[in-house]
Amino acid sequence: AKAQGGGMLLALLGWISSCVTTFVPLWKNLNLDLNELEVWNMGLWQVCITQEEGVVECQAHGSFLALPPELRISRLLMCLSNGLGLLGCLLAALGLEGWRACEGKPGRKRRLLQGGGVTLGMAGITTLVPVSWVAYNTVLDFWDETVPDIVPRWEFGEATFLGWFAGAFLAAGGLLLACSARSTTTATPLAPACRRAPAARGLAGGHHLHPKNADLVI
C-alpha cells in the first residue's frame, strides 16, 4: 500500500509538472548584451519579452510548419505525454487497493494497476525525449563556432529542468505502481468447513427415556 501511494504521488507530481512544462514559455532564455533590460523567453507555443518594469509581451509562433523540427515534434510529444499521464493516473487509481472499484476482482485490479504503470512510464519517456532534444540543440547552437561571438545565444530555461524532473517522476511512479501490482494478488480465504450441529450427536443412538412413574408389570 505504501509503494502504491508513493507511486501515485510521484505520478501526479510528474503529470502536473509535464503539463506546466508544455505550456510555459520558458524552454529557452536569451539575454541581450546590447539591451540588458530585456529578457527573451521561448516556449513551444510563443515567445515572450520581459522588460525591467515587469511588463511581459508575448507573441505566438507564426506557423506550425515554419517552426524548427525539434519544436514541432516536441509539441506533439508533450501533448501525447499529457494525455498518457492522465490515462495512466486514472487506470492506476482504479487498481489501487483502497478503492472500491473492482473490489471483488483482484485479477482485474492487478491488470489495471500494471496498465496504469506502463502508461505512466510511456508518458515519462515522451516527456524526456523532447526536453532532451531541445536541450541538445541549445547546446549545439551555443557552442557553434561559425556564429560570431557578438550574436547572443539561447540558454536553458526553467522549463527544461522542470521537464526533466517531470519525466523522471512519471517514470519512477509508473515503475512503482507496476511493481506493486504483485502485492494485490492476495488469496481469497476459503469458506469455513461446515460443521455438524452438536445436537446431531445422540440422534444416531436414540433417546433413552426413563419415566419416573413407570408401572411394573408382574
Salt bridges, closest charged atoms under 4 A:
GLU103 OE1 - ARG100 NH1 3.94
ASP149 OD1 - ARG153 NH2 3.82
